[in-house]
Amino acid sequence: MSRVLFLDVDGVLLPGRALCTPHNAPLFEAFRKGTALAQLGDKFAFDSCCVANLQEIVESTGCKLVVISTWRKIFIGSGDRRGILDVLADNGLPKEWFHERPVAPYRMTSTKVHEIQFWLGDGSEEIDWLLLDDDISILTRLDEQDRHICTEFEVGLSDKEVEKICCHWSSK
Ligand SMILES: [Mg+2]
């Protein structure tokens, strides 16, 4: 069975504590003053420890990543907008880490719970999936709550979640 990790960005790879680094702080200030994320997002530097933790997950479990972050709705890869995979590659996430369908589909008012279902489709392909996201409210809406590995927004992807994910997949 293939393993898929639905990946959020804010609060996972770009945690709260990374917003006050000398590089990110001026960008975050501009964002707070109203500059659109489309003009800023690809300039933020992800937290290198969080990215290293993600690398450990990918290498030790063989999972493939699918972007579920709302960043995919901004970096759409057309017109003057860069593609989300290019933005992620700049931050140390090579394209080989991603599934052949690397971005979860969405509709106007869909939630991440629906978007996971859109991606999974009719269930004809057996997939053992997990969601890595700091949004705790998803837990209450997800039927399979044990598939949600929740990070803390301030800290991002830490050893704790790496262990949970590796443990989930090593037991299969
Ligand atoms: Mg988030």
Residues whose N, C-alpha, C, O or C-beta is under 5 A from the ligand:
A	BS01	MG	D8 V9 D10 G11 D134 D135
